[in-house]
Amino acid sequence: MILAYIIVFTVIGSILSLVGSFFLLLKKEITGELSTKLISFAAGTLIGLAFLDLLPEALEESSGADVFLPALFGFVSFFFAERYIQLFHHHHEHGEKATVPLVIIGDGIHNFIDGVAITTSFLASIPLGVSTSLAVATHEIPQEIADMGVLLSSGLSKSKALALNFLSALTALVGAMMAFFFADFIEQYLYVFLGLAAGHFIYISASDLIPQLHEKFLESRKISQAFIFVSGIATIFIFTKIFEG
């Protein structure tokens, strides 16, 4: 039963993440405005998920063990992972073609980890799994829009760029299935993996998404972004309260 939930919600999240790519092909101007709103909402859902759902669940599963150290490790590990990717890009940037494999590999690893986080959340509880899938989908849509833009600007055809984005999105399912295969081990240290997932999502929100919101605000001075950000947090809060009852 849990496996069915994992597969369905991971696939739904992967499909939704590709929706942005299709929108980009249809109407670039509309996609840009939609992407900004999604980034605001995604930043809120990821922060809300980490602090209102993942960390509390990790505390319940920990039996008094430290859950904040795994969360910190998750945060710091993604800092170094992103720093490595930036260095790799700097030393291998001999034209736009070098950007294509970097985008695909980086996005594939990111999606793989998202898949692991989804499975870990479902192993803790179905509502937490659903919340995690929602948060993953909301931040993947603007990410895929950005990746699609890079691939197209690198000279790839629309069909090839879509195909590469699709293959990259499937790595989330690979990560989810591998995590389920090692479910017995993960369940022994569930609080650790929940903490790692929380650190992962906090990093994405605080380091990648929120700085983009600040940049967009300086350009447009639209206060609506802040309300959308808060609505993302509120969505997770309401969802968790509904299933607490």
N, C-alpha and C positions, 0 to 999 in steps of 0.2 A: 504493500500500500504506500509506504513512504517512498519507495523507488518510483512509483508512478507519479507522485507529486513532484519529486525532484526532476524527472524527465520533462514533465509537462511545463512546469514553471521555468525551467532553464531554457527550453526550446522557445517558449513564449517570449522570454526576455531577449533571446538572440534574434528572434524575428522582429520584435519591436525596435531593437537597436538598429536594424537595417532599414526601418521605415524612414528614418532621417536621410539616409542615402538616396532613397527614391525621391523624396521631397526636393533634395538638392538638385537632382536632375531636372525636375519639373519647374521649380520657381526659386531661384537663388535668393531673391530679396525676401520672400516670405520665410524661407528656411532660416535666414540669418536672424530675423526677429523671433521666430519660434525657438531657435537654439538658445538665445539669450534668456528667454523665459524658462526653458527647460533647465538651463544651468543653475538658475536661481532656485528652482524647485528641487533639483537634484542635490544641491549643496545643503538645503534644509533637511531633506529626507535622510541623507547619509549621516549628518550630525545627529539628527533625532534618533535614527536607528542605533547608532553607536552608544549614545548616552541613555536612551530611554528603553532600549530593548536588549541589545547584545551584552552590554556590561552587567545590567541587572540579572540577566539569565546566567551569565558566567559566574556571578557571585553566588547564585542559588546552587549551581553545579559544583562549586569549588570546595565545599565543606571546610571553609575557613582558609583555604590556600590563597596565595596572592594572585589576583587576576589582572592587576594593573601592570605588572612586569611584562607579561605576554603582550598586553596592549601597547606598552611603550616599545617593545621589541618590534611589533608589527609596524608601528609608525616609523621608527628609525630605519628598519630594513628597507622600507619603500623609499625613504630619503636617499639611501645609498644606491638603491637600484636605479632610481631616476638620475642620480648624479653620474652613474656609470654609463647610462644610455646617452646622456648629454656629452660626456667625454668621448664616447665612441663616435657619436655624430660629428663632433668637432674634428677628430683625427681622420675621419673617412669621408668628409664632405667634399667630394671631387665632382660636384655637379648634382643635378636633381635626381638622377637615376639611383644614386647612393641612398637617397631618402626613402625610396620605396620599400626595400627589404627592412629597413630600420622601423618604419611605421608598422608594417605587417607583423614583424617579430615582437615589437613592443606591445602592440595591441593584443596579439595572441597570448602573450604571457599574462597580461592584465586580465583578459577574459578567462583564462584558465584559473587564475586565483579567485575571480568572481564565482566561478563554478564550484570551487572548493568551499567558498564561504556559504553558498546557497545550500549545499549538501550538509555542511556542519550545522547550519541553522535549522534545517528540517529534522536533523537527528535530535536536536534539543526540543523542538515543538513545531507543529504544523503552522500555527500563526506566525511564529518567528521566521519560519522559512518563507512564508508568503510576504511578510514585511521586507525581508532581505531581497527577495526577487523583485519587488516593486522598486526598492531603492537602487538596485543594480540596473534595472531597465531605464530608470529616469536619468542616470548619469551616463549610461552607454549611448543613448540616442544622440546627445550633442557631441559626444566623443567620436561616434561614427560619422557624423556630419563633417567634423573637422578632418578626420582621416580621409574621407572621400574627397574633400577639397584638395588635400595634399596630393593624393594619387592622381587626380585629374590634372592638376597643375604640373605634375611631373611628366605629362605626356601620354599617360595610359588612356586607352579607349574606355568609354563608359561601361561596356560589357565586361572588360577585363577588371576594371576597378571594382565593380559590383561583385564579381566572382571572388576576388581577393578578400574583399570585406566580408563576404559570406563565409569563406573558409576560416578567416580569423575569428568570426563570431562563433563558429562551431567548437572552438577550443574551450569555450565555457562548458559545453556538454562533456567534453573529454575530462576536464577538471572535476566536474560533478560526479562522473562515473568512477573515476579513480578514487575520489574521496569515499564514495559509497563502497567500493571494493575493500577499502581499508577502514570500514565503519567500526569494526570491533576495536581497533586501536584508537581511533578518534574518540569513540565514546568513553574510553578509559580516561582520556585527557580532554574531555569536551570543553571544560572551562578555559583551557589553554588555547584551543582553536577558536573559541568564541572571542577571547581577548585579542588574538591575532587579527581576526576579522574586524573587530572594532577599531584597532589601531590602523588597519588598512583603510577603512572608510573615513576615519578622522583625517588621515593624511590626504586622501583624495579631495575631501571637502575643503580642508584648511589650506592646503598647499596649491592645489590646482584650480578648484572651482571658485572659491571666494575671491582670490586675487583677480580672476577674470571679471567678477561682478564689480569690483572696485574700478577696474579699467573702463568697463562699460558705463558705469555711473558717471565717471569724469567726462565721458564723451556725450552722454545724452541727458544727464541730470534727472533721470526718471526714478522717482521714489518707489514706483510700483515694484521694482526688483526686490526691495526689502520686504514688501508685503508677501511676494511670492515665496521668498526664502523662508519667512516665518510660517507660511501656509504649509510648506514642506515638512517642517518640524511638527506643526499641528496635526498633519495627516498621520504621521507615525504615532503621535501621542494618543489621538482618538482611536486609532486602530488597536493599539495595545490595551487601552481601557475597555474597549468593546470585548476583547477576548479574555480579559481578566475576569469579567463577569460571567 
